[in-house]
Amino acid sequence: MRPPSPSIPEKEFLFSALKESQRIDGRLLLEMRAPSLTFGPDLGWVECALGKTRVLAQIDAKMVKPLPERPFEGILTIHSEISPMASSDYEPGRPSDEEVTITRMLDKVLKRSDALDKESLCILAGQRVWHIRLTLHFLADAGNLLDCACLAGMVALKHFRRPDVEVIGDEVTVHRPTERAPVPLAIHHTPFCFTFAFFPDIATQPVLDPSQLEQRLSAGFVSIALNAQKEICVLQKLGGVPLGTDDILRLVEVAVAKAKETHEFVEARLREDWLGRKVEVR
């Protein structure tokens, strides 16, 4: 059963606040919720939160035969499903429109942008490669699952370490972590996604990182995926009124600044976690 639509007083209150450049949760129009990252005991286990929106990302790796058409490349697959645990909006076995949109966007941001160097996953050309599997569990939906999922997936890839291998002839030896230190994945670049919500009244300014209520009452979205080097990987617009070049450029400028901040935050948290693990080993 789907939850009831926002009531008329909720709509009126939200729209009147936005017209005065105010948001119900106290944020500025172009302010995102502060992200938080929690690392699990295993490398590649990351829980990401944007406010009360939470996504868990897990990475595992196994050796497989490469795809016939790509004998020198490893494989990256992404599995995600939004269960009713995240929100009563979702039903098991019946992908919603939002779930389809999120899955496609994750594929573009994490796979098609070549964030991961798949050639570095080749062990023995044409015979053995690493298959990296990213699984995303959506734990709570308080709005903007897409950006939270992209952040969780990207950080999990950077956090993960695969076993070191040794190749002698056609023989492949996989070393245990106690024998040789696991190897980080080769990451070309680190894209992050930033979503802006637009509203039916064109006089109302867009908001960054929409809450669940803002998301339900919006008329369209613009999602921009880019890295700290200002390289745009994906720019996607869903619904809403037509936007001019200046409007898009303004959103890109905001996303560029946020990407730099997010990149610095992620790198700092990864360093903290890695130093903590070294202390535990000692």
Buried (B, 14 or more C-beta within 10 A) or exposed (E): EEEEEBEEEBBEBBBEEBEEEBBEEEBEBBBBBEBEBEBBEEBBBBBBBBBEBBBBBBBBBEBEEBEEEBBEBBBBEBEBBBEEEBBEBBEEEEBBEBBEBBBEBBBBBBBEBBBBBBEBBBBBEEBBBBBBBBBBBBBBBBBBBBBBBBBBBBBBBBBBBBBBBEEEEEEBEEBEEEEBEBBBBEBEBBBBBBBBBBBEEEEBEBBBBBBBBBBBBBBBBBBBBBBBEEEBBBBBBBEBEEBEEEBBEBBBEBBBEBBBEBBEBBEEBBEEBBEEEEEEEE
